[in-house]
Amino acid sequence: MSPTPLQTPSANLKKAIKWLGEIMQQHPEKQRDKVIQEAELRFDLTPAECEFVNANFKEIATGHCCS
């Protein structure tokens, strides 16, 4: 059985997540949705990777994952 893309993150997904963290740390005033969209294009993420980033980074922005 072969692993799905979300079980073994691609190099692009890893780079996108790192970049998102750096940008949001350096520029907390930026709109998270726009930064996520830029990362999806910049790192050529697949639809499944985009879904993963949107689901996980938007939860962090609203604090749902930690409360």
A tleap script that builds the chain and sets N, CA, C and O, in Angstrom:
source leaprc.protein.ff14SB
mol = sequence {
  NMET SER PRO THR PRO LEU GLN THR PRO SER
  ALA ASN LEU LYS LYS ALA ILE LYS TRP LEU
  GLY GLU ILE MET GLN GLN HIE PRO GLU LYS
  GLN ARG ASP LYS VAL ILE GLN GLU ALA GLU
  LEU ARG PHE ASP LEU THR PRO ALA GLU CYS
  GLU PHE VAL ASN ALA ASN PHE LYS GLU ILE
  ALA THR GLY HIE CYS CYS CSER
}
set mol.1.N position { 0.848 -1.173 0.000 }
set mol.1.CA position { 0.000 0.000 0.000 }
set mol.1.C position { 0.892 1.235 0.000 }
set mol.1.O position { 1.765 1.363 0.858 }
set mol.2.N position { 0.688 2.137 -0.942 }
set mol.2.CA position { 1.524 3.330 -1.018 }
set mol.2.C position { 0.950 4.438 -0.135 }
set mol.2.O position { -0.267 4.564 -0.007 }
set mol.3.N position { 1.828 5.240 0.473 }
set mol.3.CA position { 1.360 6.314 1.349 }
set mol.3.C position { 0.708 7.444 0.543 }
set mol.3.O position { 1.068 7.679 -0.610 }
set mol.4.N position { -0.240 8.130 1.153 }
set mol.4.CA position { -0.868 9.271 0.501 }
set mol.4.C position { 0.049 10.476 0.650 }
set mol.4.O position { 0.934 10.473 1.506 }
set mol.5.N position { -0.147 11.511 -0.170 }
set mol.5.CA position { 0.720 12.693 -0.090 }
set mol.5.C position { 0.728 13.342 1.301 }
set mol.5.O position { 1.730 13.940 1.694 }
set mol.6.N position { -0.365 13.231 2.036 }
set mol.6.CA position { -0.400 13.869 3.346 }
set mol.6.C position { 0.306 13.030 4.413 }
set mol.6.O position { 0.634 13.549 5.479 }
set mol.7.N position { 0.542 11.761 4.148 }
set mol.7.CA position { 1.292 10.940 5.092 }
set mol.7.C position { 2.785 11.209 4.965 }
set mol.7.O position { 3.508 11.161 5.960 }
set mol.8.N position { 3.245 11.484 3.777 }
set mol.8.CA position { 4.641 11.832 3.546 }
set mol.8.C position { 4.664 13.192 2.857 }
set mol.8.O position { 4.555 13.267 1.633 }
set mol.9.N position { 4.802 14.256 3.622 }
set mol.9.CA position { 4.730 15.601 3.041 }
set mol.9.C position { 5.793 15.808 1.959 }
set mol.9.O position { 6.938 15.375 2.097 }
set mol.10.N position { 5.391 16.470 0.899 }
set mol.10.CA position { 6.321 16.763 -0.183 }
set mol.10.C position { 7.284 17.858 0.266 }
set mol.10.O position { 7.048 18.555 1.252 }
set mol.11.N position { 8.361 17.986 -0.479 }
set mol.11.CA position { 9.330 19.044 -0.195 }
set mol.11.C position { 8.662 20.415 -0.327 }
set mol.11.O position { 8.946 21.328 0.448 }
set mol.12.N position { 7.768 20.550 -1.319 }
set mol.12.CA position { 7.078 21.832 -1.501 }
set mol.12.C position { 6.178 22.167 -0.317 }
set mol.12.O position { 6.109 23.321 0.106 }
set mol.13.N position { 5.498 21.176 0.211 }
set mol.13.CA position { 4.630 21.410 1.366 }
set mol.13.C position { 5.462 21.816 2.578 }
set mol.13.O position { 5.094 22.737 3.307 }
set mol.14.N position { 6.569 21.137 2.791 }
set mol.14.CA position { 7.453 21.489 3.911 }
set mol.14.C position { 7.969 22.919 3.768 }
set mol.14.O position { 7.997 23.673 4.740 }
set mol.15.N position { 8.377 23.289 2.554 }
set mol.15.CA position { 8.875 24.651 2.308 }
set mol.15.C position { 7.760 25.677 2.530 }
set mol.15.O position { 7.986 26.740 3.108 }
set mol.16.N position { 6.560 25.345 2.065 }
set mol.16.CA position { 5.427 26.270 2.213 }
set mol.16.C position { 5.091 26.503 3.681 }
set mol.16.O position { 4.837 27.637 4.088 }
set mol.17.N position { 5.089 25.442 4.473 }
set mol.17.CA position { 4.772 25.574 5.898 }
set mol.17.C position { 5.840 26.399 6.606 }
set mol.17.O position { 5.526 27.254 7.434 }
set mol.18.N position { 7.086 26.144 6.280 }
set mol.18.CA position { 8.176 26.923 6.875 }
set mol.18.C position { 8.052 28.392 6.485 }
set mol.18.O position { 8.190 29.276 7.330 }
set mol.19.N position { 7.792 28.651 5.210 }
set mol.19.CA position { 7.664 30.016 4.717 }
set mol.19.C position { 6.475 30.720 5.380 }
set mol.19.O position { 6.582 31.879 5.781 }
set mol.20.N position { 5.339 30.014 5.492 }
set mol.20.CA position { 4.158 30.596 6.144 }
set mol.20.C position { 4.480 31.020 7.576 }
set mol.20.O position { 4.117 32.117 8.002 }
set mol.21.N position { 5.155 30.157 8.304 }
set mol.21.CA position { 5.518 30.476 9.676 }
set mol.21.C position { 6.418 31.694 9.766 }
set mol.21.O position { 6.229 32.555 10.626 }
set mol.22.N position { 7.391 31.763 8.883 }
set mol.22.CA position { 8.317 32.893 8.885 }
set mol.22.C position { 7.603 34.196 8.545 }
set mol.22.O position { 7.807 35.212 9.211 }
set mol.23.N position { 6.771 34.169 7.518 }
set mol.23.CA position { 6.056 35.383 7.092 }
set mol.23.C position { 5.108 35.856 8.186 }
set mol.23.O position { 5.058 37.048 8.492 }
set mol.24.N position { 4.358 34.931 8.776 }
set mol.24.CA position { 3.399 35.339 9.802 }
set mol.24.C position { 4.111 35.825 11.069 }
set mol.24.O position { 3.578 36.666 11.792 }
set mol.25.N position { 5.297 35.307 11.337 }
set mol.25.CA position { 6.049 35.770 12.495 }
set mol.25.C position { 6.631 37.162 12.234 }
set mol.25.O position { 6.621 38.016 13.120 }
set mol.26.N position { 7.131 37.387 11.032 }
set mol.26.CA position { 7.732 38.665 10.684 }
set mol.26.C position { 6.688 39.744 10.421 }
set mol.26.O position { 6.935 40.924 10.669 }
set mol.27.N position { 5.526 39.342 9.919 }
set mol.27.CA position { 4.476 40.287 9.530 }
set mol.27.C position { 3.117 39.830 10.061 }
set mol.27.O position { 2.260 39.426 9.276 }
set mol.28.N position { 2.905 39.885 11.376 }
set mol.28.CA position { 1.635 39.404 11.942 }
set mol.28.C position { 0.417 40.208 11.476 }
set mol.28.O position { -0.720 39.756 11.611 }
set mol.29.N position { 0.659 41.383 10.935 }
set mol.29.CA position { -0.451 42.218 10.473 }
set mol.29.C position { -1.028 41.744 9.141 }
set mol.29.O position { -2.129 42.147 8.768 }
set mol.30.N position { -0.302 40.899 8.425 }
set mol.30.CA position { -0.778 40.416 7.123 }
set mol.30.C position { -1.986 39.502 7.297 }
set mol.30.O position { -2.098 38.773 8.282 }
set mol.31.N position { -2.879 39.558 6.327 }
set mol.31.CA position { -4.054 38.697 6.350 }
set mol.31.C position { -3.625 37.267 6.057 }
set mol.31.O position { -3.017 36.991 5.024 }
set mol.32.N position { -3.941 36.381 6.956 }
set mol.32.CA position { -3.508 34.989 6.847 }
set mol.32.C position { -4.019 34.334 5.558 }
set mol.32.O position { -3.286 33.574 4.925 }
set mol.33.N position { -5.263 34.618 5.165 }
set mol.33.CA position { -5.815 34.021 3.943 }
set mol.33.C position { -4.973 34.368 2.719 }
set mol.33.O position { -4.719 33.517 1.866 }
set mol.34.N position { -4.545 35.621 2.644 }
set mol.34.CA position { -3.751 36.065 1.491 }
set mol.34.C position { -2.359 35.432 1.506 }
set mol.34.O position { -1.828 35.075 0.455 }
set mol.35.N position { -1.776 35.296 2.679 }
set mol.35.CA position { -0.461 34.667 2.792 }
set mol.35.C position { -0.558 33.187 2.414 }
set mol.35.O position { 0.328 32.659 1.743 }
set mol.36.N position { -1.616 32.528 2.838 }
set mol.36.CA position { -1.822 31.118 2.489 }
set mol.36.C position { -1.977 30.967 0.975 }
set mol.36.O position { -1.383 30.069 0.379 }
set mol.37.N position { -2.767 31.835 0.355 }
set mol.37.CA position { -2.941 31.768 -1.097 }
set mol.37.C position { -1.615 31.973 -1.817 }
set mol.37.O position { -1.322 31.283 -2.793 }
set mol.38.N position { -0.818 32.916 -1.338 }
set mol.38.CA position { 0.480 33.161 -1.962 }
set mol.38.C position { 1.384 31.927 -1.835 }
set mol.38.O position { 2.082 31.568 -2.783 }
set mol.39.N position { 1.370 31.289 -0.678 }
set mol.39.CA position { 2.182 30.088 -0.468 }
set mol.39.C position { 1.748 28.964 -1.398 }
set mol.39.O position { 2.584 28.246 -1.946 }
set mol.40.N position { 0.439 28.814 -1.574 }
set mol.40.CA position { -0.066 27.753 -2.447 }
set mol.40.C position { 0.437 27.922 -3.873 }
set mol.40.O position { 0.776 26.942 -4.535 }
set mol.41.N position { 0.488 29.159 -4.344 }
set mol.41.CA position { 0.975 29.427 -5.691 }
set mol.41.C position { 2.494 29.375 -5.763 }
set mol.41.O position { 3.061 28.774 -6.675 }
set mol.42.N position { 3.141 29.999 -4.808 }
set mol.42.CA position { 4.598 30.080 -4.790 }
set mol.42.C position { 5.257 28.704 -4.759 }
set mol.42.O position { 6.271 28.482 -5.420 }
set mol.43.N position { 4.678 27.781 -3.988 }
set mol.43.CA position { 5.272 26.461 -3.813 }
set mol.43.C position { 4.564 25.376 -4.620 }
set mol.43.O position { 4.842 24.189 -4.447 }
set mol.44.N position { 3.646 25.784 -5.505 }
set mol.44.CA position { 2.970 24.868 -6.424 }
set mol.44.C position { 2.393 23.653 -5.698 }
set mol.44.O position { 2.671 22.506 -6.048 }
set mol.45.N position { 1.580 23.936 -4.676 }
set mol.45.CA position { 1.002 22.861 -3.880 }
set mol.45.C position { -0.127 22.160 -4.637 }
set mol.45.O position { -0.824 22.770 -5.448 }
set mol.46.N position { -0.287 20.882 -4.357 }
set mol.46.CA position { -1.376 20.112 -4.956 }
set mol.46.C position { -2.697 20.516 -4.288 }
set mol.46.O position { -2.678 21.155 -3.236 }
set mol.47.N position { -3.831 20.155 -4.877 }
set mol.47.CA position { -5.115 20.460 -4.225 }
set mol.47.C position { -5.211 19.869 -2.808 }
set mol.47.O position { -5.724 20.525 -1.902 }
set mol.48.N position { -4.725 18.648 -2.616 }
set mol.48.CA position { -4.767 18.033 -1.281 }
set mol.48.C position { -3.880 18.796 -0.299 }
set mol.48.O position { -4.248 18.972 0.862 }
set mol.49.N position { -2.726 19.242 -0.756 }
set mol.49.CA position { -1.835 20.019 0.109 }
set mol.49.C position { -2.448 21.373 0.451 }
set mol.49.O position { -2.333 21.847 1.582 }
set mol.50.N position { -3.099 21.991 -0.527 }
set mol.50.CA position { -3.783 23.269 -0.281 }
set mol.50.C position { -4.871 23.096 0.774 }
set mol.50.O position { -5.022 23.926 1.671 }
set mol.51.N position { -5.619 22.016 0.654 }
set mol.51.CA position { -6.685 21.730 1.623 }
set mol.51.C position { -6.094 21.556 3.025 }
set mol.51.O position { -6.633 22.078 4.001 }
set mol.52.N position { -4.995 20.829 3.117 }
set mol.52.CA position { -4.323 20.616 4.399 }
set mol.52.C position { -3.864 21.939 5.006 }
set mol.52.O position { -4.103 22.197 6.186 }
set mol.53.N position { -3.206 22.778 4.203 }
set mol.53.CA position { -2.705 24.070 4.696 }
set mol.53.C position { -3.865 24.955 5.131 }
set mol.53.O position { -3.815 25.558 6.203 }
set mol.54.N position { -4.904 25.041 4.315 }
set mol.54.CA position { -6.060 25.867 4.663 }
set mol.54.C position { -6.706 25.405 5.963 }
set mol.54.O position { -7.019 26.224 6.827 }
set mol.55.N position { -6.904 24.127 6.101 }
set mol.55.CA position { -7.558 23.598 7.296 }
set mol.55.C position { -6.719 23.836 8.554 }
set mol.55.O position { -7.256 24.221 9.592 }
set mol.56.N position { -5.437 23.614 8.467 }
set mol.56.CA position { -4.596 23.691 9.656 }
set mol.56.C position { -4.148 25.104 10.006 }
set mol.56.O position { -4.103 25.449 11.187 }
set mol.57.N position { -3.823 25.914 9.042 }
set mol.57.CA position { -3.359 27.259 9.348 }
set mol.57.C position { -4.495 28.197 9.691 }
set mol.57.O position { -4.294 29.136 10.462 }
set mol.58.N position { -5.671 27.981 9.152 }
set mol.58.CA position { -6.808 28.827 9.520 }
set mol.58.C position { -7.261 28.521 10.941 }
set mol.58.O position { -7.689 29.428 11.654 }
set mol.59.N position { -7.178 27.262 11.366 }
set mol.59.CA position { -7.530 26.910 12.746 }
set mol.59.C position { -6.600 27.594 13.727 }
set mol.59.O position { -7.040 28.084 14.767 }
set mol.60.N position { -5.319 27.631 13.403 }
set mol.60.CA position { -4.345 28.286 14.279 }
set mol.60.C position { -4.658 29.766 14.387 }
set mol.60.O position { -4.533 30.354 15.462 }
set mol.61.N position { -5.064 30.373 13.277 }
set mol.61.CA position { -5.349 31.808 13.273 }
set mol.61.C position { -6.516 32.152 14.194 }
set mol.61.O position { -6.513 33.202 14.836 }
set mol.62.N position { -7.503 31.279 14.259 }
set mol.62.CA position { -8.672 31.571 15.075 }
set mol.62.C position { -8.547 31.005 16.477 }
set mol.62.O position { -9.391 31.267 17.334 }
set mol.63.N position { -7.488 30.223 16.717 }
set mol.63.CA position { -7.255 29.667 18.048 }
set mol.63.C position { -8.047 28.421 18.335 }
set mol.63.O position { -8.051 27.966 19.479 }
set mol.64.N position { -8.723 27.838 17.353 }
set mol.64.CA position { -9.545 26.657 17.588 }
set mol.64.C position { -8.733 25.425 17.953 }
set mol.64.O position { -9.213 24.559 18.684 }
set mol.65.N position { -7.510 25.342 17.453 }
set mol.65.CA position { -6.738 24.131 17.701 }
set mol.65.C position { -6.183 24.083 19.119 }
set mol.65.O position { -5.832 23.010 19.610 }
set mol.66.N position { -6.101 25.208 19.765 }
set mol.66.CA position { -5.438 25.250 21.079 }
set mol.66.C position { -6.401 25.423 22.240 }
set mol.66.O position { -5.976 25.375 23.395 }
set mol.67.N position { -7.666 25.619 21.975 }
set mol.67.CA position { -8.602 25.856 23.086 }
set mol.67.C position { -9.481 24.674 23.359 }
set mol.67.O position { -10.317 24.722 24.261 }
savepdb mol mol.pdb
quit
